[in-house]
Amino acid sequence: MRNNIFFLLLKRIISSTVVLFILITFLFFLLRLSPGEPYQKFVSPELSPKLASLVKESFNLDSSLLVQYKSFLFNLLQGNLGISYTYRIPVIKVISEFFPFTFIFSIFSFIIQISLAFLLSFVSIKKIKGKLDRTISETTLIIYALPSFVVGVFLIYIFSVSLHLLPSSGIKSFNSTDFSLFGKISDYISHMVLPLVTLSLPFIAEYYKYLRDNIEEVMSMPFIENLRANGLSENKIMWKHVMPNAISPLISIAGVEFGLLFSGALIVEVIFALPGMGRLTVEAIFSRDYPLIVGCTFFSGLLILFTNLVADVVKALIDKRLLKGI
């Protein structure tokens, strides 16, 4: 079994590396083939052409596209993503300042999503096809269909503008330094409520739908009726037989969606002015900061591929049949 898991890991790592390489290569050429030059905002028509060319050279944009690409790959293999045009420091250092917030923000949101999805699924499955089940299913379907920015703006209007209950932006109040420790924690939590709700709602609806339908499908299978006929309790049937079969597809979805949380976090961080990777990526795009755009995309892609890898391993540990033939 250990050998099978090792070969599964090796296979997934190789395929993930190829996918990440293709992604970064495509983005590298796409950025440089798009109209406009990032160094132009640093030069003025009053400057001499020679000085403008020196600025372009300082951005390492004076050489041919192929030479730039070779230099990029060489630096990437050394763990160097280049110097940010905007911050004038290494991209790795810029990302290290913004990444922790987005990662912790996404982890908390993910825990909320999974917990509420399980809770709603169990509530629905107890009254399957009943009024409560239909109400929850229809409500989650509506929530899933709403874009994150619509949900965010709606929540800001209700709870910040109309009711003045929660702050609409940032992670702390401007005078938070005057607060006590409990006051600072309370202030931080109040700032994070709306962003967490905005980011979590669509994923809760999606996970709920997958889990509820999977549980219903497994519970309708003949072997469940056989277990009941043999006198097994409902709790034992649910946790020992239904859940291991129902949760496997959800793990695959969760592995993908956790990585995609960064896409949702990008929108939410912009709406609520949060200091994370999403906001950093948007700023990098608008400022045409090539190294920073590539760096943000690289880390996001790496996280998506890593969560997919973890999901595959967890599925293989739960369902040993997936290791056959490896």
N, C-alpha and C positions, 0 to 999 in steps of 0.2 A: 504493500500500500504506500509506504514511504517513497519508493521508487516511482510509483505512478504519480504521486503528488509532485515529486521533483520534476518529472518530465512535463507535467501540466504547467508548472511554474515556468520552466525553461521555454516551452512553446509559446506561452502567453507573453513572456518578457521579450522574446525575439519579435513576435508579431507587433507588440506595442511599440517597440523601438522603431520598427519600419514605419508604422503609422505616424508616430511623432516626427520622424525625419521628413516624411512627405508633407505633413502639415506645416512644419517650419519652413521648408523649402518653398512651398507654394506661397506662403505669406511673405517671405523675403522678396520674391520676384514681383508679387502683386503690389506691394507697397512702392517699390521702386519704378514700376511701370505706370503707376497712377499719376495724374497731372500734379504739378507743383513740386517745389523743393523745400525741404525743412529749414535750410540755412537762410532762405530769403527773408524771414522775419528778423534776422539778425543783421541784415545789411540795409543800407539806405541808398537811394539814387545819387546822393551827394558823395558817396564813397567812390574811390577810384576802382576801375575794373580789376586792378591788381590786388587791391585789398579784399574785394569781393571773392576773388579766386582763392585767396589765402583762407578766408572763412570757410569756403567750400572744402578746401583741403583739410582743414581742422576737423571737419565732420567725416572725413574719409569717404567723400563722395566724388572725388576728382578722377578716380580710376574707373576702368570699364566695369560693367555689371558682373562679368565672369570673375574678374580679379577680386571684386568686393565679396562675391559669394565664397570664393576659396578662402579669403581672409576670415569671413564669418564662420565657416565650418572649422577652420583651424582653431579659432578662439573658442568656439563652442565645445570642442573636444577637450579643451583645457579648463572648461567650466567658466569661461569668460563670455558674458553676453554683451560686452561693450560698455560704452559710457553714455549715459542719458544726455540727450541734447539739451533738455530743459533743466535738469538738476545738476548737470556737470559732475556727477559722481557715478561710480559703477552701477549698472542696472541691478545687479544682485543686491547691493546695499539699499537701493530705493525700494525694491520689492520686499526686502526683509523688514522694512518699517511699516509697510501697509498690509502684508500678507497675514500676520498674526490676528489682526482684528477680523478679517473676512473668514479665516479658518474657524476661529472660536464662534463667531456669529453663525456660520453654517452648521457647526456641530450642535449648538443649542437648538437651532431651527430643526435640524434633522431629528433630534431626540423628541421634540414636540410633535413633529409630523408622524413618526412611527407610533408613539404612545397614543395619540388621539385616534389614529387610523385603526389600531388594535381595539381600542375602547369602543369606537363606533361600530366596528365590525361585529364584536360580540353582542352589543346591544341589538343590532339589526338581526343577527342570525337567530337570536332567541325568539323573535317575533317575525320570522321570515314570511314574506309576502303580506305582512300585516300593514296597518296604517303607519306605524312608526318607521318600519323598514322602508316603505315607499317614500315617506317624507324625508328621511335622511338621504336616501339615494338621489332624489330629485334635487335637494338642496346642494349636495356635494357636486352634482353635475353642473348646476348653474355657477357655483363658485369656480369650478375647474375651467369653465368657458370664459371667465372674466380675465382680461390681461392684468398683470401685476400693477402696472402704472395706474390703471383705473381703480383697482382696489385701494392702492396707496393714497391716491388723491381723495377718494371718497372717505377713507378713514380720517385723513387730515381735516377734511371739511367738517365731519361730524364731531370728532373728539378734540380737535385743536381749535378750529375756528368758531364752531357753534357752541360747544359745551365747555371749552377751555379746561379740559381735564388733563390732557397729555400734551407734551411739547411736540412740535412738528418737524424739528430738524436737530442735527448734531447729536453728540453723545453725553453732553453735560451742559449745565447752565453757565452763563458767563461769570457768575459770582459763586461758583461751586467751591472755590478755595476757602470761602468763609464758612462752609458747612462743617458739621461734625462728621465723624466717620460714618455713622448711621445715615446722616443726611446725604452724604456723597453717594453711598450705595443706593439709597432710595431715589436720588436724582438720576443716577445712571440707569436704574431699572425703568423708571418712568420714561426716559428717552428711548429705551430699546423696545418697549411694548409694541408700538405701532409698526416699526420695521419688522419685528419677528412675526407678528400676525400677518402682515402683508406678504412676507416671503413664504410663510408656512402654509397658508390656506390652500393654494392650488395643489401643493404636494400632498396635503392631508386628504383632499378629495380623491386624488389619483391612487394613493396607497390604499385608501378605504375601498375603492371600487375593485381593485385587483384582489385584495385579501378577502373581501366579502364574497365575491363571485367564486374564488377558488375554494373557500370553505364550503359554500353551497354545493359546488360541483363534487367535491370529495365526499361530502355527507350523503350524496345521492347514489354513491357507488355501491354495488352489491356486497362488497366485503364488509362495509360498515353495518349493514343489516345482519350479516352473519355474526359479527362481533356482539351486536345487541342480543341476538338469539342465544349466544353462548353465555349471556349474563354479565357482560362487562358493563361497568358504570359509565354514564355519559361523560363524566370528567376524564376518566381514563381513556375513553375512546377519542375524546377531543384532543387531549394533550399528547397522547402516545401515537395516535394513528392519523387523525385528521390534520393537525397542525404541521407535522413534518412534511406531509404531502402538499398542503396548501401554501406553505411559506416559501417553498423552493422557487416558484416563478417570481414571487415578490422580491426575493434576494437579488435576482438578476436586474429587475427594474430599479431597486434601491441603489445598486452599484452604479448604474448609469446616471440615475437622477441625483445622487449625491454630488457627482462631478458637475452636473448641470446646475446645481445650486449656485455655482459661481455666476452663471448667466443670469439667474434670477436676482442674485445679490448685486450684480452690476446695476440693474435697473433700480432696485430698492435703495442702494447706496447713493445713487444720484438723486432720487426723489427726496430722501431724508438727509442728504448732505453728510453721509457717514464716511469716515476716513479709512476706506478699505480698498481692495484690489479693483472692484468695479469702478469706483470713482477714478482711481488712478488710470485705469485702462481708457476710460472716456477722455480724460485730460490728455493722455498720450496720443490718442487718435486725432483730437482737435489740433494739437500742437505738432502733429506729424513727427513725433519722436520715434523714429524707426527702431532703435535698439530697445526702447522701453515697450513698444507695442509687441515686438517679437518676444521679449522676456515675459510679459504678462500672459501672452498666448501660450508660451512654452510651459509655464507653471500651471496654467489652467488645464492644458492638454495632458500634462503629466499627472495631475490629480485625477482627472477622469479615467485615464488608463489604469492608474493604481487602484482606484476604487473598483473598477471592473475586474481587475486581477484578484483583489480580496474577495469580491462576490463569487467569482468562479471557485476559489479555494473553499470558501464556506459551503457553497452548494455541494462540492465534491465530498466534503466531510460529512454532510448530512445525508446525501444520497450516494452511496458507494457505487451505484450502477454507472455513474458518470465517469468513473475512472477506468471502466472496462474499455479495452481497445486502444489505450494510450501507450 
